[in-house]
Amino acid sequence: MKVLRSVWLTLALLIMTATGAAGWNGAAAAESGKVYQIGTDITFAPFEYQDASGKYVGIDMDLLDAIAKDQNFKYEVKPLGFNAAVQALESNQVDGVIAGMSITDERKQKFDFSQAYYDSGVSMAVRAGNDDIKSYEDLRGKKVAVKTGTQGYSFAESVASKYGFTIVPFDDSAQMYDDVKGGNSVATFDDHPVLAYGATQGNGLEVVDEIEMVKGGTYGFAVSKGQNQELLQMFNDGLTNLRNSGEYDRILEKYLGEGAQNAASQGTWALIQESLPPLLKGLGNTLLYTIMSLFFAFLLGLLFAFMKVGRSRLMRGIATVYVDLFRGIPLIVLAFFIYFGIPQAFGFTMPLFLAAILTLSLNAGAYVTEIIRGGIQSIDRGQMEAARSLGLPYRRAMIKIILPQAIRVMIPSFINQMVITLKDTSILSVIGLVELTQSGKIIIARTFESFTIWSVVMVMYLIVIIALTKLAERMERKVRHG
């Protein structure tokens, strides 16, 4: 019962901390005006991306900033990725989305859109220097990379059967471009301004000029159906004022005009030096979430392990259901369910860090439960019987005699679980958690230097995991010989 009370107290403190932080932010917002949460995809240059200084820039970001100043409202950008941003808006985790989002009849069923702020179109691009693809007919029997949820994906779907090519879907632009540069796909369909801008920034692709751009949809700022109408009205009023003042045209010219700044030539070492600060910050987040989630996973594991080795059939059944449930659900599905599904079903907003900790803790806790159960059951049953025969209560015998021996057996498995959880944090980039992997994606979206950045990220993971493993092994030796 003491363990049970400790677990619930700790979880309660975690939730109170999360809600308290949210309440503090809410109180601050109430005093100084509401701070709107705006979801976006910062891997969609030139509309939204992160520059070398860490600032969110691009057509969408500059428009949003100028409109906010014109209409005197405050906002905070949530870099979630396109698909996650749309899901966050649907589940009311954000107040609005601006991410080069096309206005379609299907989306109008769930979202309210602003006036269109950009008319786009779809073009095809191939690897720079590839002269074999000049028409859609040349795609027959080949693969074409597209980004899910975009006009390019919709267009590719509409002509794939006609021209006999296979669609290869991706969640972000950088991976899609890398697939084409690597030769797995021969071409990609994407919004024309994005492809044209990327080509000028050295993304390794070139637009096929022989194929005329297909007229696409228009981009709009979106809010949930019937929600945040005041924000939508401010966006429309601000956009009108920007068009009348000429600021709108100046923003477009800044990124798409002849004077648009091209990427400066940068050596590998200079790129690494520039990228280290955000990558180290992402690494810090990775370690923080790993430590916190393992702490709660250990408490959960301790509770359910005792339930599994206990004498109550009901408790053993509950523990078994917990282990089977959270070991059986893929981590990415669990993350989506906790961050998007639960808030939408019950109508509340969940802080990202709480969703991340819950996801990792529940998943790791199921494995820790089995580690502790296995460790306890590996100790000869005769020792418990001997302790009971000497008059020790079951709980005291477990704590004083069985657990100290079981810990020595469990340490290697705990080390392995620590490494697994640290690596699992990278999966949570799908819900917008900016850890080491997501930091790498953001840098690649700006620099298109996949090999260099992923090499640095790989080395950073390797150094940390080896260091933690060696430290844990040293502790294990001390425990075994202590």
N, C-alpha and C positions, 0 to 999 in steps of 0.2 A: 504493500500500500504506500510505503514511503516513496518507492521508485515511481509509482503511478502519480502520486501527488507532485513529485518533482518534475515529471515530464509535462504534466498539464500546466504547472506554474510557469515553466520555461516557455512553452508555446504561447501561453497567455501574454507573457512579457514581450515576446516577439511581435505578436499581433498588436498589442497596445503601443509598442514603439512605432510600428508602421502607421497605425491609424492616428497616433499622436502627431507624427510628422505630417501626415496629410492634413490633420486638423490645424496644425500651425500654419501650413501653407495656405489653407483655406481662410484662416483668420487674417493673415497678412493680405490676402487677395481682397477680403471684404473691406479692409481699411483703405487700400490704395486702388481699388477697382479690380474686377475679375481678370485673372490671367488665363487666357484661352490656351488650351493644349492643342497644338497643330501637328498632325502626323505627316511625315513626308518620306521620300526615298532619296537619300543623299548619294546615290550611285547613278544619277541620271543627268549627267552634264550635257548641255549647258543650263539645264533648268534648275537642278539642285545638286550641289556637291560640296565637299569640305575643302577649303584651300589649305595651304601649307601652315598657316597660322592657327588652324582649327576653327575658323569661322565658316558658317554655312553661307554659301554664295550661290549665284546663278539667277536666271530670269525669275523663277518662282520666288526664290528667297528675297531678291531685291524688290519685287512687286509687293510681296507681303509686308516687308519692312516699310516701304514707302506708303502703303495703304494704312498700316497701323499708325504711322505718324500723322497722316492726313486726318484719320478718324479718331485719333487719340484713344487707342485701346492697346492693351498689353497682351503678349502671347509668349509661349514657350514652344520651341520646335522639338518634336520627338522623332529622331531618326530611326524609323522602324523597318524600312524596306517597303516596296509598293504593296505586295500582297498583305503583309502584316498591318500596314497602315489602314488599308480598306477594311480588314477584319476588326481592327481597333475602333474604327468609326462605327461599324455596324453594332459592336458591343458597347458603345458609348464610353470607351476608354480614352478617346480624344474628342475634342469639340469640332474639329474640322480636318480636312485633308487637302493639301496642295502638292501634287506630285506628277505634273504632266498627265492628269487624269482625264481621259476622254469622256465627253458627255454622250451617253448612249441611252436608248429607251429602256434597256434592261436595268441599268444602274439607276435610272429615274424612279424605278419602283421602290427603291430603298433609300435613296439620297435626294436631297434638294441641291441644285447646282446654281452657281452664280452665273452672271453673264459670261459668255465665252471670252477668254483673254488671249487665246492664241489659236489660229487655224493651222492644223498640221497636215502631214501626208506621209505615206509609207514609201520608202526606197529600199533597194537591195544593195548590199555591199559584199565584197569578197576579199580574200587575203590580198594585200598589196602585191602587185606583180602577176596575179593570176589572170591570164588572158583567155582561159578556156570557157568562162561563163559570161556569155553576152546576152542571153535571153532566158526566159523561163523554161523553154524547151531543153536547155542545157542542164537543167536540174534533174532530169528524169533519172530515176534509179539512185539518186544521191541523197545526202542528208542536209537539212537546213536548220540552223539554230535560231530559236526565237525565245523571247522573254514572255513568260506567262502574264496574262492580264493586260497585254498591250494591243495597240492597233496592228502591230506587226504580226502578232500571234493570230489575231482574228483573220487577217488577210491571208496568212499562210494556210490556215485551216480551210479557207474558202477555195483555194486553188490547188491544194496538195494533190487531190485525186486526179484533177485534170492534167497536171503536169508530172504526176508520178514520182514525187519526192517524199521523203520521210521527215517528219518534224521532230526535232530534238529540243525539248523545253528546258528553260533555265529560269531561276528566280532573280538573277541580277545581270546587268549588262556586261560587266567585266568578264564573268564566266562565259557568257555567250560569245563575246569577241574572242576569248582565248580558244574556244572550241573551233572557231573558224581559222584562227591563226595556226592552231596545231594541226589542221588538216582533217579533223574528224568530220566536220561539216564543211561544205564548199561555199556556203553563203549564209547570210542572215537578213531578215526583214526587220526593220526598225523605223522609228519616226525619223523623217528626213533630217530635221535640224540636229538631232542627236548624232546620227551617222556622219553628217557633214562636219560637225564640230569635232567629233572624235578623230576623224581623219586628219584634220588640221593640227590636232594635239599629239599625233604620232601613235594612234592606237593600233597601227599595223593593218588597217583595212582601207579599202577605197570604194567609193560609191560607183556602181555600174552606170555610167552616163548613158549607155545605149538604151536603157530601160527607163521609160518616163515615170516620174513620180506618180503614185496612185493617190488621188485626193482622199484624205482621211477625215477624221472627226475634228472636233474643237475641244480645247482644254478648258476645264472649269474648276472652281473651288467648290468643295462639297461639304455638306453637313448632313447629319442624320435626318431622315424624313420627319418634318414637323418640329425639329429641335434647333436651337441656336439661330432662330430667324433674325435676331438682332445682329449677330455676327455676319450673317449672309448679307443683310442690308448694308452694313458698314463696308463690307468688301465691294459690293456693287457701287455704292456711292463713291468710295475711294478710287475705284478703277475708272469711273467716269471722270473724276477730277484729274487723275493722272493723264488720261487721254487728252483732256482739254488743255492741260498745262504743257504738254509735250514731254513730260517725264517718262511716260510709257514708251515712247519712241526712243528716247535716250537709253533706256534699259535694254531694249532689244538690240539697238546698235552696239551697245557695249559688248554683247556676247555673240551676236550674229553678223554684225556689220564688217566692212572691210578693215576697220581699225581694231577688230577683236584681237586680243592678245593671244599669241601662240605660245605653246609650252616651250620654256627655255631649255636648251640642251644642258643636261645634267649628268655628271659622272656617277658611277655606281656608289662610290664612297660618299659623295655629297648627298646622294639620295638616302643612303642609310643613316647618315647623321641627321638629316632633316626628319626622317621617319621615326627615329628612336624615341623622342619624347612621347608621342601619342601611343606608340607600341608599348612603352614601359608603363604608361598609365593604364592601358588595357590589360597588361600583365598583372598590375596591382589589383584591378577588379577581379581578374580570374582567381588570384590567390585568396582575396577576401571572400568571394562567394564559395570557394572550395572549403575554406576553414569553417565558415558559418554553417554551411549545409552539412558538413561532416559532424559538427557538434550536435546538431539536432538529429542527424541520422543515427548517431551513437545512442542518444537517449531513446529514440524510437526503437532501435534494435535491441537495446537492453530490456525495454518493456515487453516487446513482443516475443523475445527469446525466452524470457521467464515464463510467459504465458504458454509457449510451445512445449516447454519441459515440465510445466506444472501438472498438477493432478486433476484439474478441472477440464472436463471434455469440452465445455462451452468455451473456455478461454483458449484452449488449443485450436478449436475451430475458428475462432475470431482471428487468431494470429496467422493461421494457415491461409485464410481468405486474404488478409492484408498482404502477405508475402506473394501469393499467387497473382493477386491483382496488380501490384506495382512492379513485379518482375515481368509480368506479361504484357504490360502496356509500353510501347516504344516511347522513349523519352521525349521525342519531338511531338508526339501526339498528346502526351501528358501536359507538355508546356502549352500547347494550343488550347487544350481543354481548361486548364487552370486560369490562363491569362485572358482568353477570349470567351470561352464557353460559359464558365461559371458566372462572371460578371453580367453577361447578356441575359442569362436565365434568371438571375436574382436582382438585376437592376442596380448594381453598384460599381464603383470604380476601384480596381485593385492596383496598388503601386507595383511597378515593374520589379523592384528588388524583392518584394514579398513573394510575387509569383515565381521568381527565379529560385529563391530559397526553398519554397514549398516544393517545387518540382524536383530539385536536386535532392532535398532531404527525404521526401517520400520514396523516391526511386532508390537512393543509396540505403535508406533505412531498411528496405526489404532485404537487401543483400547482407547488410550488417546483422540483421536478425538471424540469418542462416549461419553466418560466421560464428556468432556467439553461441547459438544452439549447438553447432557442431563441436565447438570448443568444450562446452560443458559436458556434452555426451561422450566426448573422447576420454574423459576421466573415469577410471574404473569405478563402477557402482559400489564396490565394496567400501570405498572411502566414505561415501555418504552413510552407508549402513553402519560403519564403525563409529562415525561421528554421532549418529542418532542413538546408538547403543550406549554411548558415554553421556547421554542426556542433553546433547545440544539440540535446540530447535531447528527445524528445517531451514528457515531463513538464515539463521546465524551460521549453520554448517555450510550453506551455499556461499555466503559472503566470505567467511574466514578460511574455508578449506578448499572448496571446489573452484571458485572463481580465480584465486591467485594462480593455481596450476593451469587453468584453462587459458588465462591470458597469454601464457608463454606459447601455447599452441596457436592462438589466434593472431599473434603479431604479424606473421608473414601475410596472412589474408587481409589484415587491416591495411598493411602497406600497399598491397595490390589494389584495394578498394579506393585508397587515397589517390593513387595515380589515375584510376579510371574516372573518378569524380572530377578531378582536375581537367582531364581531357573532355569530359562530358559538358563542361561549361561552354565549350565552343558551339554546341548544338543550340544553346539558348540565344544565339545571334538571330535566330529566326523570329523571335518575338521582340527584337530591338535591343537586347542587352549588349552594351558596348564593352566587350571583353577583348582579349588578345586577337582572336580570329576576326571578329567584326572590325576591329581597328585596322587590321591588314586589308580587309575588303574595301574599307573607306579610302585608304591611301591608294590602292590599286585603281579605284574608280577615277581618281584624279590623275595618276601618273601613267597608268597602263603598263606598269613594270611588274608583271606577275611573278616572274622568276626570282627577281631580286627580293621583293617583299616577302613572298612565301618562304624563301630560303631563310630570311632573318627570323620570321615567325617560327619556323621549324626549329631553328637553333635555340631560340628562347625557350620554347617548350622543352626541348631536350635538356638544356642546362638545368632548368628548374626541376624537372622530373628526376634527373640523375642525382641532383643535390639532395632533394627530399628523400629519395630512396636510400642514399648512403647514410643520411642522418638517421632514418628510421632503422636501418640495419645496425647502426652503432648502438641505438637504444635497445634493440632486440638483444644484442650480445650482452649488454649490461644487465638486462632483466634475467636472461638465462643463467648468467654466472653470478648474479647478485644474491 
